[in-house]
Amino acid sequence: MTGNAAPRVRGGPVPSTQPADGFTHVELTHLEKRIENWIRFGREAREQVLDRRRRILSFRSGSIFAFVRWAANDFGTIISRIDIVGAVEPGEAYQTLPFVRPGGDILLKIEGWPKVEQVLRHIDAVEAAGIDACEVAPDHWRHVHNRMRAGEAPRAYTLARHQAWLQRREVER
């Protein structure tokens, strides 16, 4: 191959794994009682409506969001999952995740509706304490993931813990 030509596979260019705009894009679908993907928290920078059932939300690098996926067929629920993801900088390593382009830093990954509900209640408790879930320390979401995987209850995210995180983040800058 010469010059700047993109590699070709079966007659077409290979799509880039990193969006050219530097955003993390999440495709949301809502087909009543079949597929329901939604964002529980996160500050989207852009929204693109594809049709009445699908849209794409875009998140800036460094932002954190919770992505919930639920799907069912004629026999019942086939997937219930929540992922709390950090949007990555262009060129930064990332983990792949369905419906998320290019992927992200997966801070929490929980499957099964009873456990997903526990995470949703934990998010509710954080917000009830007056803390924006988008601003919670990434390490806390990893803690919640690890404790739940071990069958233990995660520690509460307190205002004091949050203040310590904000101070640490400021010092690291």
Secondary structure, DSSP 8 states (H G I E B T S, - for coil): --TT---EETTEE---SS-TT--EEEEEEEETTTEEEEEEE---SEEEEEETTEEEEEE-TT-EEEEEEEEEETTEEEEEEEEEEE---TTS--EEETTEEEEEEEEEEEESHHHHHHHHHHHHHHHHTT--GGGS-HHHHHHHHHHHHTT-------HHHHHHHHHHHHHH-
